[in-house]
Amino acid sequence: MGKNANTILTIARGWIGRKESNGTHKEIIDVYNAHKPLARGYKVKYTDSWCATFVSACAIKANYADIIPLECSCNQMIKGFQKIGRWTEDDAHVPHLGDVIFYDWQDNGVGDDKGSSEHVGIVEKVENEKITVIEGNKSDAVARRVLNVNGRYIRGFGCPAYDNTTHMTTPTAHTTTSNTSNQLGTYVVTASALKVRTDAGTNYRRKGKNELTADAQKHCNSNGGLLKGTRVTVKEIKNGWARIPSGWVYMGHLRKV
């Protein structure tokens, strides 16, 4: 039987409402501890933080341990995804359903975050530039969180090799666009530091400051991220991405002037 995101999401939804206050979260930790060998030989306590344990327990119940590294530590789980070549460093990645999203609560919102991760969850839905995530240990319970695509605190994504997905690609944005004259023209950047890429998608290389136009270099940070409020001219739109003189940027972080 093939592996798909719906299987693990069904398991995650079934645990929504489990919480520490009445002890119902213990079943999740028991599922994790029953799987052998335990990561680094550590048996999770009921009083430990259990967000990564939740993701791992969902993977264990789905029999997906071969595509989702089993861990009780966020940073160690990131290393696991890196080891199997399924890690996406880019904060602006538009995730697939079932992707594993990692957070860094110390993220200052400028550029790609490379800090330590303190929390993790499973992407349930991506719609209207919003990501819905199911998380364990969210306020000591299993619950949902909604955040913006490319929002602050995103550390990166683990992208499991489900049978119906391609490795670390960006799905088409949930907006329909065309190159009609009323959609091209002047836009203003709404993100704190908008990345410019060589083509339309997060799987394409990010451009550095010295690769941007002379005018763009006056309105970007040291990493080449266009600053909030910068005006850009959109010359072409493709799959939710806009071509400007310096390259391609994500349309979700532009507002028509």
NORQUIRA-V444737 format. One record per backbone hydrogen bond with DSSP energy under -1.0 kcal/mol. CO is the residue of the C=O (numbers start at 1). NH is the residue of the N-H. Records with the same first field share a line. If there is no record, write none. Layout:
CO=NH / NH
This chain:
3=163
5=9
6=10
7=11
8=12
9=13
10=14
12=15
13=16
15=18
18=142
19=25
23=26
25=29
26=30
27=31
28=32
29=33
30=34
32=35
38=41
39=42
45=48
50=54
51=55
52=56
53=57
54=58
55=59
56=60
57=61
58=62
59=64
64=67 / 68
73=77
74=78
75=79
76=80
77=81
78=82
79=83
80=84
81=86
82=85
86=159
88=157
90=93
96=99
99=123
100=158
101=121
102=155 / 156
103=118 / 119
104=107
119=103
121=101
122=134
123=98
125=132
127=130
129=149
130=127
131=147
132=124 / 125
133=145
134=122
135=143
140=20
141=138
142=17
143=135
145=133
147=131
148=151
151=154
153=104
156=102
157=88
158=100
160=162
162=165
166=169
180=183 / 184
185=234
186=257
187=232
188=255
189=229
194=226
196=207
197=248
199=201
201=204
205=198
208=211
209=212
213=217
215=218
216=219
219=227
221=224
225=221
226=194
227=230
230=189
232=187
234=185
236=243
238=241
240=251
241=238
242=249
243=235
244=247
247=244
248=197
249=242
250=253
251=254
253=190
255=188
